[in-house]
Amino acid sequence: MRRELQKRSPVQIKKLKPFLDKWVERIEQRDYINEDPILFMHAFNHKEDQLLAGFFAATMAWGRRDIVIRKVRDLLERMNNRPEEFIGNFSDDDADRFEGFKHRTFKPIDMIWLTKILQSILQEFESFECFWNACYQKAQQTGRPLMAVFHENFFALQSNTPKRTYKHVSNAEKKSSCKRLYLYLRWAIRKESPVDLGLMDFMPASELMVPLDVHVARQARKLGLLSRTYNDWWAVEELTETLRLLDPKDPAKYDYALFGLGVAEDGLPEELIINPTLGK
């Protein structure tokens, strides 16, 4: 049985704002880009190339960042480093471009079908942002989570997509934290950032959810910002609502602070830890 975690009161949470803001400023710097998969969005000048390269980079952001970067670079080289052109002109004759590709549970078959779906998006919606906007509007109208609608609409474009590929695009209605999708939206929506590009305008940064990985969740629990013990969709909702107390217009920026606290040697001061037995 998991023990109860302590949760700070709203007043106590707000007292952490100067400390967390300092860590956001420390981590959210230009030099962060070179060691993070977001570098592939910065590598292109054309918006559609940036959005498509970024989507693959975020979708594959699983495991050590240096390995993710190496694998995304390999994938984009197979696309001749022209993702929009490659995806737009893709045919079954190009499928052998992905032969031998592997990253975690991603196999060539997954990259083929993800490419086919993105091609359908470009053909039917003209841009990736227009597709996101259609999903967002439907989510607003139905009251469903955005990532549930995105997942449903994404795979509806290619009904023959093998079921194994579905797992690579998260669904909030399946309890997933949707970490990689919200990481992507953080990259693409937040503006006036030295790291995030602010390329899309279909939703405000105030509605972004925190990209919840195990490291961010661990620091949030230590600080008493998160009481849920599972890294699922409900934990994302809880932590994001907590961080909106600190900045209702841009809660996702604290992803930088919690990430930084997890990797820095001079990270979390002992006096701020209220749930101490959660590991490093």
C-alpha positions as CSV (number, residue, x, y, z in Angstrom):
1,M,0.0,0.0,0.0
2,R,1.4,3.4,-1.0
3,R,1.7,5.9,1.8
4,E,0.0,9.3,1.7
5,L,2.1,12.2,0.4
6,Q,1.9,15.6,2.0
7,K,0.6,18.4,-0.2
8,R,1.4,22.0,0.5
9,S,-1.5,24.5,1.0
10,P,-2.0,27.2,-1.7
11,V,-0.4,29.7,0.6
12,Q,2.7,27.5,1.0
13,I,2.8,26.8,-2.7
14,K,2.9,30.5,-3.5
15,K,5.8,31.0,-1.2
16,L,7.9,28.7,-3.5
17,K,7.4,31.0,-6.5
18,P,10.7,33.0,-6.1
19,F,12.6,29.8,-5.7
20,L,11.0,28.0,-8.7
21,D,11.1,31.2,-10.9
22,K,14.9,31.4,-10.3
23,W,15.3,27.8,-11.5
24,V,13.2,28.5,-14.6
25,E,15.5,31.4,-15.4
26,R,18.6,29.2,-14.8
27,I,17.5,26.3,-17.0
28,E,15.5,28.1,-19.8
29,Q,18.6,29.3,-21.6
30,R,19.7,29.1,-25.2
31,D,22.4,26.6,-24.4
32,Y,19.7,24.2,-23.3
33,I,18.7,23.7,-26.9
34,N,21.9,21.9,-28.0
35,E,21.4,19.1,-25.6
36,D,17.6,18.6,-26.0
37,P,15.5,17.1,-28.9
38,I,14.0,20.6,-29.4
39,L,17.1,21.4,-31.3
40,F,15.5,19.7,-34.4
41,M,12.8,22.4,-34.4
42,H,15.5,25.1,-34.3
43,A,17.4,23.4,-37.1
44,F,14.8,24.4,-39.7
45,N,13.7,27.8,-41.0
46,H,10.3,26.8,-42.5
47,K,7.4,26.5,-40.1
48,E,6.0,23.3,-41.4
49,D,9.4,21.6,-41.4
50,Q,9.9,22.8,-37.8
51,L,6.5,21.5,-36.7
52,L,6.9,18.1,-38.4
53,A,10.5,17.5,-37.3
54,G,9.5,18.6,-33.8
55,F,6.6,16.2,-33.7
56,F,8.9,13.2,-34.5
57,A,11.4,14.5,-32.0
58,A,8.9,14.8,-29.2
59,T,7.2,11.5,-30.1
60,M,10.6,9.8,-29.8
61,A,11.6,11.6,-26.7
62,W,11.9,8.5,-24.6
63,G,15.0,7.7,-22.7
64,R,18.4,9.4,-22.5
65,R,18.4,12.7,-24.4
66,D,21.6,12.0,-26.2
67,I,20.3,8.8,-27.6
68,V,17.0,10.4,-28.6
69,I,18.9,13.1,-30.5
70,R,21.0,10.5,-32.3
71,K,17.9,8.6,-33.3
72,V,15.9,11.6,-34.5
73,R,18.9,12.8,-36.5
74,D,19.0,9.4,-38.2
75,L,15.3,9.6,-39.0
76,L,15.5,13.0,-40.4
77,E,18.5,12.1,-42.6
78,R,16.4,9.3,-44.0
79,M,13.9,12.1,-45.0
80,N,16.8,14.0,-46.7
81,N,16.4,16.6,-43.9
82,R,13.3,17.9,-45.7
83,P,10.4,16.5,-43.6
84,E,7.6,18.5,-45.2
85,E,8.7,17.6,-48.7
86,F,9.4,14.0,-47.9
87,I,6.1,13.5,-46.1
88,G,4.1,15.3,-48.7
89,N,5.5,13.2,-51.5
90,F,5.8,9.9,-49.6
91,S,4.7,6.7,-51.4
92,D,5.0,3.0,-50.7
93,D,8.1,3.0,-52.9
94,D,9.8,5.2,-50.2
95,A,9.1,2.7,-47.4
96,D,12.5,1.2,-47.6
97,R,14.0,4.5,-46.4
98,F,13.0,3.4,-42.9
99,E,14.5,-0.1,-43.2
100,G,16.7,-0.9,-40.2
101,F,15.4,2.0,-38.2
102,K,14.8,1.3,-34.5
103,H,14.3,3.4,-31.3
104,R,12.9,1.7,-28.2
105,T,9.7,0.1,-29.5
106,F,9.6,2.2,-32.7
107,K,10.2,0.1,-35.7
108,P,10.1,0.9,-39.5
109,I,6.4,0.0,-39.7
110,D,5.6,2.7,-37.2
111,M,7.5,5.4,-39.0
112,I,5.8,4.4,-42.3
113,W,2.4,4.8,-40.8
114,L,3.1,7.9,-38.8
115,T,4.4,9.4,-42.1
116,K,1.3,8.3,-44.0
117,I,-0.9,9.9,-41.3
118,L,1.0,13.2,-41.4
119,Q,0.7,13.2,-45.2
120,S,-3.1,12.9,-44.9
121,I,-3.0,15.8,-42.4
122,L,-1.1,18.0,-44.8
123,Q,-3.5,17.0,-47.7
124,E,-6.7,17.5,-45.8
125,F,-5.9,20.3,-43.4
126,E,-3.1,22.1,-45.4
127,S,-1.0,22.5,-42.2
128,F,-0.3,20.6,-39.0
129,E,-1.5,23.6,-37.0
130,C,-4.8,23.6,-38.7
131,F,-5.2,19.9,-37.7
132,W,-4.3,20.8,-34.1
133,N,-6.8,23.6,-34.2
134,A,-9.6,21.3,-35.4
135,C,-8.9,18.9,-32.6
136,Y,-8.8,21.7,-30.1
137,Q,-12.1,23.1,-31.2
138,K,-13.7,19.7,-31.0
139,A,-12.3,19.1,-27.5
140,Q,-13.7,22.5,-26.4
141,Q,-17.1,21.6,-27.8
142,T,-17.3,18.1,-26.3
143,G,-15.5,18.7,-23.0
144,R,-13.1,15.9,-23.8
145,P,-9.3,16.1,-23.2
146,L,-7.4,17.6,-26.1
147,M,-5.1,14.6,-26.4
148,A,-8.0,12.1,-26.5
149,V,-9.5,14.0,-29.5
150,F,-6.0,14.3,-31.1
151,H,-5.4,10.6,-30.8
152,E,-8.8,9.7,-32.2
153,N,-8.7,12.1,-35.1
154,F,-5.0,11.3,-35.9
155,F,-5.6,7.6,-36.4
156,A,-8.9,8.1,-38.1
157,L,-7.0,9.5,-41.1
158,Q,-5.5,6.1,-41.9
159,S,-7.9,3.4,-40.7
160,N,-5.4,0.6,-41.7
161,T,-2.8,1.8,-39.3
162,P,-1.6,-1.3,-37.3
163,K,-2.7,-1.3,-33.7
164,R,1.0,-1.4,-32.5
165,T,1.5,2.1,-33.8
166,Y,-1.3,3.5,-31.7
167,K,0.7,3.3,-28.6
168,H,3.2,5.8,-29.8
169,V,0.6,8.6,-29.7
170,S,-0.8,9.0,-26.2
171,N,-4.5,9.2,-25.2
172,A,-5.6,11.0,-22.0
173,E,-8.7,8.9,-21.8
174,K,-6.5,5.8,-21.5
175,K,-4.9,7.4,-18.3
176,S,-1.7,8.4,-20.1
177,S,0.1,11.5,-18.9
178,C,0.6,12.5,-22.5
179,K,4.0,13.7,-21.6
180,R,5.5,13.7,-25.1
181,L,2.5,15.4,-26.7
182,Y,2.5,18.2,-24.2
183,L,6.2,18.5,-24.5
184,Y,5.7,19.1,-28.2
185,L,3.0,21.7,-27.5
186,R,5.3,23.4,-25.0
187,W,7.9,23.7,-27.7
188,A,5.4,24.9,-30.3
189,I,3.1,27.3,-28.3
190,R,5.1,29.1,-25.6
191,K,6.3,32.5,-26.8
192,E,9.0,34.9,-25.7
193,S,11.2,32.0,-24.7
194,P,14.9,31.5,-25.5
195,V,14.1,27.8,-26.0
196,D,10.4,27.2,-27.0
197,L,9.5,28.6,-30.4
198,G,6.0,29.8,-30.2
199,L,5.1,28.6,-33.7
200,M,1.4,27.8,-33.1
201,D,-1.5,30.0,-31.9
202,F,-4.5,27.7,-31.8
203,M,-4.5,27.7,-28.0
204,P,-3.0,29.9,-25.2
205,A,-0.1,28.9,-23.1
206,S,-2.3,29.2,-20.1
207,E,-4.0,25.9,-21.2
208,L,-0.8,23.9,-21.6
209,M,-0.5,21.0,-19.3
210,V,2.9,20.1,-17.7
211,P,4.9,17.4,-19.6
212,L,5.0,14.9,-16.7
213,D,8.0,12.5,-16.8
214,V,9.3,10.5,-13.8
215,H,11.9,13.1,-12.9
216,V,9.6,16.1,-12.9
217,A,7.0,14.1,-10.9
218,R,9.6,13.1,-8.4
219,Q,10.7,16.6,-7.7
220,A,7.1,17.8,-7.6
221,R,6.2,15.2,-5.0
222,K,9.3,16.0,-2.9
223,L,8.2,19.7,-2.9
224,G,4.6,18.8,-1.9
225,L,3.3,20.1,-5.2
226,L,1.8,16.7,-6.2
227,S,0.1,14.2,-4.0
228,R,-0.9,11.6,-6.5
229,T,1.5,8.7,-6.5
230,Y,0.9,7.5,-10.1
231,N,2.3,9.4,-13.2
232,D,-1.0,9.4,-15.0
233,W,-3.4,11.9,-16.5
234,W,-4.9,12.8,-13.1
235,A,-1.4,13.6,-11.8
236,V,-0.9,15.9,-14.8
237,E,-4.1,17.7,-14.0
238,E,-3.2,18.0,-10.3
239,L,0.3,19.3,-10.9
240,T,-0.8,21.7,-13.6
241,E,-3.5,23.2,-11.4
242,T,-1.0,23.6,-8.6
243,L,1.5,25.4,-10.9
244,R,-1.3,27.7,-12.1
245,L,-1.2,29.2,-8.6
246,L,2.3,30.4,-9.4
247,D,1.7,31.6,-13.0
248,P,-1.9,31.1,-14.4
249,K,-0.8,32.4,-17.8
250,D,2.2,30.0,-18.2
251,P,2.2,27.1,-15.8
252,A,4.2,24.8,-18.2
253,K,7.3,26.9,-17.8
254,Y,7.9,25.2,-14.4
255,D,8.7,22.1,-16.3
256,Y,12.1,23.7,-16.7
257,A,12.5,24.3,-12.9
258,L,11.4,20.8,-11.9
259,F,13.6,19.2,-14.6
260,G,16.6,21.3,-13.5
261,L,16.1,20.5,-9.9
262,G,16.2,16.8,-10.8
263,V,19.5,16.9,-12.7
264,A,21.5,19.6,-10.9
265,E,24.0,18.6,-8.2
266,D,23.0,21.7,-6.1
267,G,19.3,21.0,-6.6
268,L,16.6,20.8,-4.1
269,P,17.5,22.2,-0.6
270,E,16.7,19.8,2.2
271,E,14.6,22.4,4.0
272,L,12.1,22.5,1.1
273,I,11.6,18.7,0.9
274,I,8.4,17.6,2.7
275,N,8.2,14.1,1.2
276,P,11.8,12.9,1.6
277,T,11.7,9.2,0.9
278,L,11.1,9.3,-2.8
279,G,14.6,8.5,-4.1
280,K,17.1,10.7,-5.8
